[in-house]
Every structure is written in structure tokens, then in C-alpha cells.
């Protein structure tokens, strides 16, 4: 009691309050900055992905279902823009605190510190094994969720056709199967997660028991005081929490890499289109020439729709293409809009290949009136 200094105690309380206020302000600024960054990343990623999708060739949309693209544009961009920056925030914060706590623990007992460090490689090994399995399951879940969404969109979008065939129950069965596949994957994901948490907890408790046993021996040998051991154990508990947060954040970041990988795959995809044309004459006569044109759709290259088609459309004349379904009438209209490239022959507009015309100019000169279903 005689060594107690009230002024020193008040000074310590003052500085502790000052540091707490500074820490709170820093945490608020850090959290607000990351929230703002995540929102910006989400918006920019969605805009760039949507822009990239609109520039793809039409064969791309014949190969990839609309439901999958919608899933990438909505859920995957959210995962990518939210969890990756958030985990980066957790990793940086935890890393700084782990380094600081290890410094304090080394000053108390290097031997106990090195013993407590056994927890990190063990957790990393378990986390790596878990992440490999977890990432594979997440990729499967994302694909199955996209397929389930595709079933809903096709059924609702073509509801008139579904009812015409009395196929409501068939569509319900398809959706049940899709949801059941999702449920099985969710159950597998949760089971592996529970097993991983159990193993991680057992490893943490095992390291704590080893540290306590070694600490008792050092107290009996006079190498560490009781207060020093208590301080070390408190630091070890905090350090263990930050190590687990560090390992978990890194693992969770790797788990969400699958979503980012699919988004970047579409962002980096180059459309299978010829070089954009630059021709934009002030006047256009409108003479269209098909010269021995052949064409097959990219998803059915062995089934040609047009074979050696040759005819001329003169300006100021009305021309009708007559033929049964599947004879290529809509294909001719698509080629006139430069939506596809002929696989053989030439398609000319005023004597120039139609692909030489500038995109916006061509579509300001060529109009299409769609047929109502």
C-alpha cells in the first residue's frame, strides 16, 4: 500500500482512455473505408462484367445458360467484392496484432512462446486440407444454384408453353431435383465445416495444455513468476484468437476465389468476332448481295443452314423470302445485321463486305421488325 502513487494511477487511466479513443477512431475509419471500398468494387465489377457480356459473340450465349450468367452477375460479384476485401481487412489487422503479441510473449518466456507457436503450423495444415475440399464444394453449389435459377426462369418465362402442354408438375419435379442437389451439397459443406471446427478446437486445447505443463515446470524452476505466467496465458489466449482469425480469413479468402475466378473468366474473355469495321459513308444506296453464302451456327457446325445462297436485293424494291420453318429466313436477317459471319461466300452492302461497316452506323441503316409470338 505504501508504494501506491495516486498521480501515476490517474495518469495511467488518462492515457488508457486516450489510447482507447484513438483506437476507436482508427477502427471506425478503417471499417468505414473498407465498407466504401467494397461498395465501389461491387458496383465497378458488375458494370464491367455486364459490359463484357454485352460485347460477346452470340455463340457464347448459345453455350452458356442465362441462369448461370445471372448468377455470376449477382451472387458471384457480391461474394468477390464483399468477402475478399473483408478478409483482407481481417488478415492485415490480425497479422499486426499477432506480431505485437509475439513480441510481448518472447519478453516473458521464449521457451513458452516457441511452444505456443506449434498451434500455427498445425492449424495451417488443417485449414489447407479443409479449404481444398470447401472450395470444390462451393464451386459445385454455385453451379447448382445457377441451374436451379435457370429452371425457374425458363418455366416462368415460358409459362404459356408450360400450360399448353400441362407440364406444371414436370417443371415442379425439375425444380425439386435441382433444389435437392443443392441441399445435398449444403449438408456436405456443413458437415465438413463442423468436423473442421472440432479438429481445430482440439488442436488449440492440446497446445494450451502443453503450455500450462511447461509453464508449471518453469515456475518450479524459478524461471518464470506466477504473474509472468498469468500475463503470458492472457496474451496467448488473445494471440490464439488472432491466429485463428488469420488462418480462417486466409482460408475463407481462398474459398471465395472460385467466385472471383469465374467472374474474371468472363471479364477476360475475348469475343470471337472480326475486327470492327470503320466504314460509315454519308449516303447508302442499300444494294444487298449474297454471293454463294454458306452458314452454320457455331453450336451446330455440322448442320449447315445455308448452302451456296446467291441473290441480290435492289434498293427501293420489296422482296419476300418464302420457305418452311428452318429453311434459313431468320438466318438471312441475322446475317444482314452482321450478328454472325458467313462460313463461306460473301455478303456485300453497296459492294462492300458488311463486316467493314462501323457497328452503330450499320444498325442505324438496317432495321428489323420482330415477329410477335
C-alpha positions as CSV (number, residue, x, y, z in Angstrom):
1,X,0.0,0.0,0.0
2,X,2.9,2.4,0.7
3,X,4.1,2.2,-2.9
4,X,0.8,3.2,-4.4
5,X,1.1,6.5,-6.3
6,X,-2.4,8.1,-7.0
7,X,-1.0,10.5,-9.6
8,X,0.7,7.7,-11.5
9,X,-2.6,5.7,-11.4
10,X,-4.7,8.7,-12.6
11,X,-2.1,9.3,-15.4
12,X,-2.3,5.7,-16.5
13,X,-6.1,5.8,-16.6
14,X,-5.9,9.0,-18.6
15,X,-3.5,7.6,-21.2
16,X,-5.6,4.4,-21.3
17,X,-8.7,6.4,-22.1
18,X,-6.8,8.4,-24.7
19,X,-5.5,5.3,-26.4
20,X,-9.0,3.7,-26.3
21,X,-10.5,6.8,-28.0
22,X,-7.7,6.8,-30.6
23,X,-8.2,3.1,-31.2
24,X,-11.9,3.5,-31.6
25,X,-11.5,6.3,-34.1
26,X,-8.9,4.4,-36.1
27,X,-11.2,1.3,-36.1
28,X,-14.1,3.4,-37.3
29,X,-12.1,5.0,-40.1
30,X,-10.7,1.6,-41.1
31,X,-14.2,-0.1,-41.1
32,X,-15.8,2.8,-43.0
33,X,-13.0,2.9,-45.6
34,X,-13.3,-0.8,-46.2
35,X,-17.1,-0.6,-46.5
36,X,-16.8,2.2,-49.0
37,X,-14.2,0.3,-51.0
38,X,-16.4,-2.9,-51.0
39,X,-19.3,-0.9,-52.4
40,X,-17.2,0.6,-55.1
41,X,-15.7,-2.7,-56.0
42,X,-19.1,-4.3,-56.2
43,X,-20.5,-1.6,-58.5
44,X,-17.5,-1.5,-60.8
45,X,-17.3,-5.3,-61.1
46,X,-20.9,-5.5,-62.0
47,X,-20.7,-2.7,-64.6
48,X,-17.5,-4.2,-66.2
49,X,-18.9,-7.7,-66.2
50,X,-22.2,-6.6,-67.7
51,X,-20.3,-4.6,-70.3
52,X,-18.1,-7.5,-71.1
53,X,-21.1,-9.9,-71.5
54,X,-22.9,-7.5,-73.9
55,X,-19.8,-7.5,-76.2
56,X,-19.6,-11.2,-76.5
57,X,-20.5,-13.1,-79.7
58,X,-23.9,-14.7,-79.9
59,X,-22.4,-18.2,-79.9
60,X,-21.3,-17.5,-76.4
61,X,-24.9,-17.1,-75.2
62,X,-25.9,-20.3,-77.0
63,X,-23.3,-22.2,-75.0
64,X,-23.8,-20.6,-71.6
65,X,-27.3,-20.6,-70.0
66,X,-28.9,-17.3,-69.0
67,X,-29.3,-18.5,-65.4
68,X,-25.6,-19.1,-65.0
69,X,-24.8,-15.6,-66.3
70,X,-27.3,-14.1,-64.0
71,X,-25.8,-16.0,-61.1
72,X,-22.3,-14.7,-61.9
73,X,-23.6,-11.1,-62.3
74,X,-25.5,-11.1,-59.0
75,X,-24.2,-13.6,-56.4
76,X,-20.6,-14.2,-57.5
77,X,-19.8,-10.5,-57.9
78,X,-21.2,-9.9,-54.4
79,X,-19.0,-12.7,-53.0
80,X,-16.0,-11.4,-54.8
81,X,-16.4,-7.8,-53.8
82,X,-17.5,-8.3,-50.2
83,X,-15.6,-11.2,-48.8
84,X,-12.2,-10.7,-50.4
85,X,-11.7,-7.1,-49.2
86,X,-13.3,-8.0,-45.8
87,X,-10.9,-11.0,-45.3
88,X,-8.0,-8.8,-46.4
89,X,-9.1,-6.4,-43.6
90,X,-9.2,-9.2,-41.1
91,X,-5.9,-10.7,-42.2
92,X,-4.0,-7.3,-42.0
93,X,-5.4,-6.5,-38.6
94,X,-4.8,-10.0,-37.2
95,X,-1.3,-10.1,-38.6
96,X,-0.3,-6.8,-36.9
97,X,-1.7,-7.9,-33.6
98,X,-0.1,-11.4,-33.8
99,X,3.4,-9.8,-34.4
100,X,2.9,-7.5,-31.4
101,X,1.7,-10.2,-29.1
102,X,4.6,-12.5,-30.0
103,X,7.0,-9.7,-29.1
104,X,5.4,-9.4,-25.6
105,X,5.3,-13.2,-25.1
106,X,9.0,-13.5,-26.1
107,X,9.9,-11.0,-23.4
108,X,8.2,-13.2,-20.8
109,X,9.4,-16.7,-21.9
110,X,11.0,-17.6,-25.2
111,X,10.5,-21.3,-24.5
112,X,6.8,-21.0,-23.9
113,X,6.5,-18.7,-26.9
114,X,8.0,-21.3,-29.3
115,X,5.9,-24.0,-27.8
116,X,2.7,-21.9,-28.3
117,X,3.8,-21.3,-31.9
118,X,3.2,-25.0,-32.6
119,X,-0.5,-24.1,-33.0
120,X,0.0,-22.1,-36.2
121,X,1.5,-24.8,-38.5
122,X,-1.0,-27.3,-37.2
123,X,-3.9,-25.0,-37.9
124,X,-2.5,-24.1,-41.3
125,X,-2.2,-27.7,-42.3
126,X,-5.8,-28.5,-41.2
127,X,-7.0,-25.3,-42.9
128,X,-5.3,-26.1,-46.2
129,X,-6.9,-29.5,-46.3
130,X,-10.3,-28.1,-45.4
131,X,-10.0,-25.2,-47.9
132,X,-9.3,-27.6,-50.8
133,X,-12.5,-29.5,-50.1
134,X,-14.5,-26.4,-49.2
135,X,-13.6,-24.6,-52.4
136,X,-14.6,-27.6,-54.5
137,X,-18.0,-27.8,-52.7
138,X,-18.6,-24.1,-53.1
139,X,-18.0,-24.3,-56.9
140,X,-20.5,-27.1,-57.1
141,X,-23.0,-25.2,-55.0
142,X,-22.7,-22.1,-57.2
143,X,-23.2,-24.2,-60.3
144,X,-26.3,-26.0,-58.9
145,X,-27.8,-22.7,-57.6
146,X,-27.4,-21.3,-61.1
147,X,-29.1,-24.4,-62.6
148,X,-32.0,-24.1,-60.2
149,X,-32.4,-20.4,-61.1
150,X,-32.4,-21.4,-64.8
151,X,-35.2,-23.8,-64.2
152,X,-37.3,-21.1,-62.6
153,X,-36.6,-18.5,-65.3
154,X,-37.4,-21.0,-68.2
155,X,-40.6,-22.1,-66.5
156,X,-41.9,-18.6,-65.7
157,X,-40.7,-17.1,-68.9
158,X,-42.4,-19.8,-71.0
159,X,-45.4,-20.3,-68.7
160,X,-47.8,-20.2,-71.6
161,X,-46.0,-23.1,-73.3
162,X,-45.8,-25.0,-70.0
163,X,-49.6,-24.7,-69.5
164,X,-50.2,-25.6,-73.1
165,X,-48.6,-29.0,-72.5
166,X,-49.9,-29.3,-69.0
167,X,-46.3,-29.7,-67.8
168,X,-46.7,-27.8,-64.5
169,X,-45.9,-30.9,-62.4
170,X,-42.9,-31.7,-64.6
171,X,-41.4,-28.3,-64.0
172,X,-42.0,-28.7,-60.3
173,X,-40.2,-32.0,-60.4
174,X,-37.3,-30.5,-62.2
175,X,-37.0,-27.7,-59.7
176,X,-37.3,-30.2,-56.8
177,X,-34.4,-32.2,-58.2
178,X,-32.3,-29.0,-58.6
179,X,-33.0,-27.9,-55.1
180,X,-32.3,-31.4,-53.7
181,X,-28.9,-31.4,-55.3
182,X,-28.3,-28.0,-53.6
183,X,-29.4,-29.4,-50.3
184,X,-27.1,-32.4,-50.5
185,X,-24.2,-30.1,-51.2
186,X,-25.2,-27.7,-48.4
187,X,-25.4,-30.7,-46.0
188,X,-21.9,-31.9,-47.1
189,X,-20.5,-28.4,-46.7
190,X,-21.9,-28.0,-43.2
191,X,-20.8,-31.5,-42.1
192,X,-17.2,-30.8,-43.2
193,X,-17.3,-27.4,-41.5
194,X,-18.4,-29.0,-38.2
195,X,-15.6,-31.6,-38.4
196,X,-13.1,-28.9,-39.2
197,X,-14.1,-26.8,-36.2
198,X,-13.9,-29.8,-33.9
199,X,-10.3,-30.6,-35.1
200,X,-9.3,-27.0,-34.8
201,X,-10.6,-26.8,-31.2
202,X,-8.9,-30.0,-30.2
203,X,-5.6,-28.7,-31.5
204,X,-6.0,-25.4,-29.7
205,X,-6.8,-27.1,-26.4
206,X,-3.8,-29.5,-26.8
207,X,-1.4,-26.7,-27.3
208,X,-2.8,-24.9,-24.2
209,X,-2.3,-28.0,-22.1
210,X,1.3,-28.2,-23.3
211,X,2.0,-24.6,-22.5
212,X,0.4,-25.0,-19.0
213,X,2.6,-28.0,-18.2
214,X,5.7,-26.4,-19.4
215,X,4.8,-23.2,-17.5
216,X,4.4,-25.1,-14.3
217,X,7.9,-26.6,-14.7
218,X,9.4,-23.2,-15.3
219,X,7.6,-21.8,-12.2
220,X,9.0,-24.6,-10.1
221,X,12.5,-24.0,-11.6
222,X,12.2,-20.2,-10.8
223,X,12.5,-19.2,-14.5
224,X,9.1,-17.6,-14.6
225,X,7.0,-15.9,-12.0
226,X,3.3,-16.7,-11.4
227,X,2.4,-13.2,-12.6
228,X,4.5,-13.6,-15.7
229,X,2.8,-16.9,-16.5
230,X,-0.6,-15.4,-16.0
231,X,0.3,-12.5,-18.3
232,X,1.7,-15.0,-20.8
233,X,-1.5,-17.1,-20.8
234,X,-3.7,-14.0,-21.3
235,X,-1.5,-12.9,-24.2
236,X,-1.6,-16.5,-25.6
237,X,-5.4,-16.5,-25.5
238,X,-5.6,-13.3,-27.5
239,X,-2.8,-14.4,-29.8
240,X,-4.7,-17.7,-30.4
241,X,-7.8,-15.8,-31.3
242,X,-5.9,-13.6,-33.8
243,X,-4.0,-16.6,-35.2
244,X,-7.3,-18.4,-35.8
245,X,-8.8,-15.3,-37.4
246,X,-5.7,-15.0,-39.6
247,X,-5.9,-18.6,-40.7
248,X,-9.7,-18.6,-41.1
249,X,-9.6,-15.3,-43.0
250,X,-6.9,-16.6,-45.4
251,X,-8.8,-19.8,-45.9
252,X,-12.1,-18.1,-46.5
253,X,-10.5,-15.8,-49.0
254,X,-9.2,-18.9,-50.9
255,X,-12.7,-20.4,-50.7
256,X,-14.2,-17.4,-52.4
257,X,-11.5,-17.3,-55.1
258,X,-13.8,-19.7,-57.1
259,X,-16.4,-17.0,-57.5
260,X,-13.7,-14.4,-58.5
261,X,-12.2,-16.9,-60.9
262,X,-15.5,-17.3,-62.8
263,X,-16.1,-13.5,-62.9
264,X,-12.6,-12.8,-64.2
265,X,-13.0,-15.6,-66.8
266,X,-15.9,-13.7,-68.3
267,X,-14.2,-10.3,-67.9
268,X,-11.1,-11.5,-69.7
269,X,-12.9,-13.4,-72.4
270,X,-12.3,-12.1,-75.9
271,X,-15.4,-12.3,-78.2
272,X,-15.0,-14.4,-81.3
273,X,-15.7,-11.5,-83.6
274,X,-13.8,-10.0,-86.6
275,X,-12.1,-6.6,-86.3
276,X,-14.7,-3.9,-86.0
277,X,-15.4,-2.0,-89.2
278,X,-14.9,1.7,-89.7
279,X,-16.8,2.3,-92.9
280,X,-19.6,4.9,-92.5
281,X,-20.4,6.6,-95.8
282,X,-22.7,9.7,-95.8
283,X,-25.2,8.0,-98.1
284,X,-26.2,4.4,-98.6
285,X,-27.9,3.0,-101.6
286,X,-29.0,-0.2,-100.0
287,X,-28.0,-2.8,-102.6
288,X,-27.5,-6.2,-100.8
289,X,-25.7,-9.1,-102.5
290,X,-25.4,-12.7,-101.2
291,X,-22.7,-14.3,-103.2
292,X,-22.5,-18.1,-102.7
293,X,-23.1,-17.7,-99.0
294,X,-23.0,-20.7,-96.7
295,X,-23.6,-20.7,-93.0
296,X,-23.9,-23.0,-89.9
297,X,-24.5,-21.9,-86.4
298,X,-21.4,-22.2,-84.1
299,X,-23.1,-24.6,-81.7
300,X,-24.1,-26.8,-84.7
301,X,-21.2,-26.6,-87.1
302,X,-22.1,-29.9,-88.8
303,X,-25.7,-28.8,-89.7
304,X,-25.4,-26.0,-92.4
305,X,-28.4,-23.7,-92.6
306,X,-27.4,-22.0,-95.9
307,X,-25.6,-23.6,-98.7
308,X,-24.4,-21.5,-101.7
309,X,-27.1,-18.9,-101.4
310,X,-26.9,-16.3,-104.1
311,X,-29.4,-13.4,-104.7
312,X,-29.5,-9.6,-104.9
313,X,-31.8,-7.1,-103.1
314,X,-32.1,-3.9,-105.0
315,X,-32.8,-0.5,-103.4
316,X,-36.5,0.6,-103.5
317,X,-37.8,-2.9,-104.0
318,X,-39.8,-5.2,-101.7
319,X,-38.5,-8.7,-101.5
320,X,-40.1,-11.7,-99.7
321,X,-38.3,-14.8,-98.6
322,X,-40.7,-17.7,-98.6
323,X,-39.9,-21.1,-97.1
324,X,-40.8,-23.7,-94.4
325,X,-39.6,-23.4,-90.8
326,X,-35.9,-23.9,-90.5
327,X,-35.1,-23.1,-94.1
328,X,-32.9,-20.1,-93.1
329,X,-35.2,-17.0,-93.4
330,X,-34.3,-15.7,-89.9
331,X,-30.7,-16.6,-90.6
332,X,-30.6,-14.3,-93.6
333,X,-31.9,-11.5,-91.4
334,X,-29.3,-12.2,-88.8
335,X,-26.5,-12.1,-91.4
336,X,-27.8,-8.8,-92.7
337,X,-27.4,-7.4,-89.2
338,X,-23.9,-8.7,-89.0
339,X,-24.8,-10.8,-86.0
340,X,-22.9,-13.8,-87.5
341,X,-20.3,-14.2,-90.1
342,X,-20.8,-16.4,-93.2
343,X,-18.8,-19.6,-93.1
344,X,-18.4,-19.3,-96.9
345,X,-19.1,-16.8,-99.7
346,X,-19.5,-13.1,-99.3
347,X,-22.3,-10.7,-98.1
348,X,-22.0,-7.3,-99.6
349,X,-23.7,-4.0,-98.9
350,X,-23.2,-1.4,-101.7
351,X,-20.3,-3.6,-102.9
352,X,-18.5,-3.6,-99.5
353,X,-18.4,-6.6,-97.1
354,X,-21.0,-5.9,-94.5
355,X,-18.4,-6.5,-91.7
356,X,-16.5,-3.5,-92.9
357,X,-19.2,-1.1,-91.8
358,X,-19.0,0.6,-88.4
359,X,-21.2,-1.1,-85.9
360,X,-23.5,1.8,-84.9
361,X,-23.7,3.1,-88.4
362,X,-24.8,-0.3,-89.8
363,X,-27.6,-0.7,-87.3
364,X,-28.8,2.8,-87.9
365,X,-29.3,1.9,-91.5
366,X,-30.6,-1.7,-91.2
367,X,-33.9,-2.2,-89.3
368,X,-35.6,-5.3,-88.1
369,X,-39.2,-5.6,-87.1
370,X,-39.6,-8.7,-85.0
371,X,-42.5,-11.2,-85.3
372,X,-44.7,-11.4,-82.2
373,X,-45.0,-14.9,-80.7
